Amino acid sequence: MSLKFKRKIENFVCRNCGKKVDGNGYTNHCPHCLWSKHVDIFPGDRAEKCGGMMEPISIENKKGKWSIIHKCQKCTQKKKNKISKEDNKETIDSLLKN
């Protein structure tokens, strides 16, 4: 299994909020509601069999790098994903208040 990032450009409809998302090859969550889907073991590999919905549960700032912490609703695994400039600022702010 390769640890190398695999850029995969995919558009999708968010299973949480139903909005259409145009992927850019680095898109790993919905920029509207910030939910994701548990599909990768390593970024872009699409090798994870779980397929559960990943709920955004918090925001983390480590050394000036902001990330969304997602928790899988099916297997409970937690993962970090970088915040994107396209992400909804109000949704990010609401997570910061948690």
C-alpha positions, 0 to 999 in steps of 0.5 A, a space after each residue: 500500500 502506497 503512502 503517497 497522496 493520489 490526486 483524484 478529481 471527482 465531483 459529488 453530491 454531498 450525502 449530508 446536505 445534498 449540495 453539488 460539490 465540484 472537486 479539484 483533486 484535493 476536495 475531501 469534504 463538502 465545503 457547505 456543511 463540512 461533512 465527508 465520507 470515509 472512503 480513503 485509507 491514505 488521501 485519494 486511494 479510495 481503499 477504505 471499505 467502511 464508507 461511513 459518513 464523517 461528521 465534522 466534530 471540531 476544528 484544530 489549529 496546530 502551528 498555524 495550520 487549521 484542520 477539521 476533525 471528522 469522526 466516522 458515524 459507522 466505525 468511529 475513526 477520527 481523521 484530520 482534514 485541512 480547511 479549504 478556502 472554499 469552506 463555509 466560514 459560518 460552519 467553521 465558526 460554529 465548530 470553533 464554539 464547540 
